[in-house]
């Protein structure tokens, strides 16, 4: 994306739009994880851009309100991502428990896989 000539309000709108898309993708069970990664990268680029703009220009009243709104959305996205990570951890624990149960029913072969008494020493 080209960011030259972008003003603070435009950047905040872009970030807000990116957060909205990210929230939709995270809530979608069938979403591609690469889309989430690309949206997070895009949001990081926008934040870096906004940081450079904020260092050049002081904030005004309306811009402060918009910035607070964007910050609230960012906090909501962080909470949503933390909830999703918790859900993933729970599902992983269930898979691990299920794998342990399967392994209990089908034990792995020990040694060479032969039971005792299979080999007989013969003297010739």
Secondary structure, 3 states (H helix, E strand, C coil): CCCCCCCHHHHHHHHHHHHHHHHHHHHCCCCCHHHHHHHHHHHHHHHHHHHHHHHHCCCCHHHHHHHHHHHHHHHHHHHHHHHHHHHHHHHHHHHHHHHHHHHHHCCCCCCCCCCCCCCCCCCC
